[in-house]
Amino acid sequence: MYPPDPSKSGESSAAAEVPPLAPAPEPVTGIPVGMFYPAPSMERVVSCRMAPAAGGAWTTALCDCSDDCNTCCMACWCPCIPVGQIAEIVDRGSSSCALNAVLYCLVFHVSAGMCQWVYSCAYRARLRAAYDLPETPCSDCLVTFCCQTCSIAQMHRELKNRGLDPNL
């Protein structure tokens, strides 16, 4: 068990040699590694940060729907999708687009279409705080209550213009 004591005489030098240790096993990563999967590296880690807050003004006005017709149509006829996309980015990936879209639809149906604006208002306030945007033309609650479609489209365009494509 223990290495031989060199002070003892009469033992052969071959018995005094200790066999080399076996190599340590590869660390377990939880990611399949082998012929089809490359070993994980820290260079491939994707950061999920929002672009730095530049402050100032919105990149588009509230009623600039003609700037992006696809976003405007989606916000008008199926607002749960852009709200889910906006929420996923504002939450920095901690919640999924699908989950937020379902929550938006749930609020819509439970409140008989009367209170879903509260859900998008919360994300408008968080988006404004993240980018230090002014609360214009009026408060977030009033904007989303009076013209929720325009508010959703403006938030979606804002993220696109800042390089965060909500459609991905």
C-alpha positions in Angstrom: 0.0 0.0 0.0 2.6 2.6 1.1 5.8 3.2 -0.9 8.7 1.2 0.5 11.0 2.8 3.0 14.4 3.4 1.3 16.1 3.2 4.7 15.3 -0.5 4.9 18.0 -2.6 3.3 17.6 -5.9 1.6 14.7 -4.9 -0.6 15.2 -4.9 -4.3 15.2 -1.6 -6.2 12.4 -2.9 -8.5 10.1 -3.1 -5.6 10.9 0.5 -4.7 9.5 1.8 -8.0 6.0 3.1 -7.8 3.8 2.5 -10.8 2.7 5.7 -12.7 -0.8 7.1 -11.9 -3.6 6.6 -14.4 -4.6 9.7 -16.2 -7.6 11.6 -14.7 -10.9 11.1 -16.4 -12.4 13.8 -18.6 -14.6 16.2 -16.6 -18.3 15.7 -17.0 -19.9 18.7 -18.8 -23.5 17.6 -19.3 -22.9 18.2 -23.1 -22.3 15.2 -25.3 -18.7 15.3 -26.5 -17.3 13.0 -29.0 -17.2 12.3 -32.7 -20.3 14.3 -33.6 -20.1 17.1 -30.9 -17.1 19.3 -30.4 -15.8 19.9 -26.9 -17.4 23.0 -25.3 -15.3 26.1 -25.2 -15.8 29.4 -23.4 -15.6 31.2 -26.8 -19.0 29.8 -27.8 -20.9 31.2 -24.8 -23.4 33.7 -26.0 -24.1 36.7 -23.9 -27.7 37.7 -23.5 -27.3 41.3 -22.7 -29.4 44.2 -23.9 -27.6 46.9 -25.9 -26.3 49.6 -23.6 -28.8 52.3 -22.7 -28.1 55.2 -25.0 -30.8 57.4 -23.5 -32.5 60.1 -25.5 -35.5 59.6 -27.6 -37.4 56.7 -29.1 -36.0 55.8 -32.6 -39.5 56.0 -34.1 -42.7 57.8 -33.1 -45.7 56.1 -31.7 -47.7 56.2 -34.9 -44.8 55.4 -37.3 -46.5 52.1 -38.3 -45.7 52.7 -42.0 -42.0 52.3 -41.2 -42.5 48.5 -40.6 -45.7 47.2 -42.1 -45.1 43.6 -41.0 -44.7 44.6 -37.4 -47.8 46.8 -37.6 -49.9 44.0 -39.0 -48.7 41.5 -36.5 -49.4 44.0 -33.6 -52.9 44.6 -35.0 -54.1 41.1 -35.8 -52.0 38.9 -33.5 -50.5 41.0 -30.7 -49.6 38.1 -28.6 -46.6 37.2 -30.9 -44.8 40.6 -30.8 -45.6 41.0 -27.1 -44.0 37.6 -26.5 -41.0 38.5 -28.5 -40.6 41.9 -26.7 -41.0 40.2 -23.3 -38.4 37.6 -24.1 -35.8 40.3 -25.0 -36.7 42.6 -22.1 -36.5 39.6 -19.7 -33.1 38.8 -21.2 -34.1 35.3 -22.2 -35.3 34.3 -18.7 -38.8 33.7 -20.1 -39.7 32.4 -23.6 -41.6 34.1 -26.3 -44.2 31.3 -26.3 -44.8 31.6 -22.5 -45.3 35.3 -22.7 -47.6 35.0 -25.7 -49.7 32.5 -23.8 -49.8 34.7 -20.7 -50.9 37.6 -22.8 -53.7 35.5 -24.4 -54.7 34.2 -21.0 -55.1 37.8 -19.7 -57.0 38.7 -22.8 -59.5 35.9 -22.5 -59.9 36.0 -18.7 -60.6 39.7 -18.8 -62.8 39.5 -21.8 -60.4 41.6 -23.8 -60.4 44.5 -21.3 -57.1 44.2 -19.4 -54.4 42.8 -21.7 -53.1 46.4 -22.1 -51.8 46.1 -18.5 -49.5 43.2 -19.5 -48.0 45.2 -22.4 -47.8 48.3 -20.3 -45.5 46.6 -17.8 -43.1 45.6 -20.6 -43.2 49.1 -22.1 -42.2 50.5 -18.7 -39.3 48.0 -18.4 -38.1 48.7 -22.0 -38.1 52.4 -21.3 -36.1 51.9 -18.1 -33.6 49.7 -19.9 -32.9 52.3 -22.6 -33.6 55.4 -20.5 -36.3 56.5 -22.9 -38.8 59.3 -22.2 -42.4 58.5 -21.2 -43.8 60.2 -24.3 -46.3 61.2 -25.6 -47.9 60.5 -22.3 -47.7 57.8 -19.5 -47.1 54.2 -20.4 -50.5 53.1 -19.1 -52.3 55.8 -21.1 -50.4 54.9 -24.3 -51.1 51.2 -24.1 -54.7 51.7 -23.0 -55.6 54.1 -25.8 -53.5 52.6 -28.6 -52.1 49.3 -27.6 -51.4 48.3 -31.3 -49.2 51.4 -31.8 -47.5 50.9 -28.5 -46.6 47.2 -29.3 -45.4 48.1 -32.8 -43.3 51.0 -31.4 -41.6 48.7 -28.8 -41.0 46.1 -31.5 -39.4 48.7 -33.9 -37.3 50.1 -31.0 -35.7 46.7 -30.4 -35.1 46.2 -34.1 -33.5 49.6 -34.5 -31.2 48.9 -31.5 -30.0 45.7 -33.2 -32.0 43.2 -31.2 -34.2 41.5 -33.7 -37.3 40.2 -31.9 -38.1 37.9 -34.7 -35.2 35.5 -34.1 
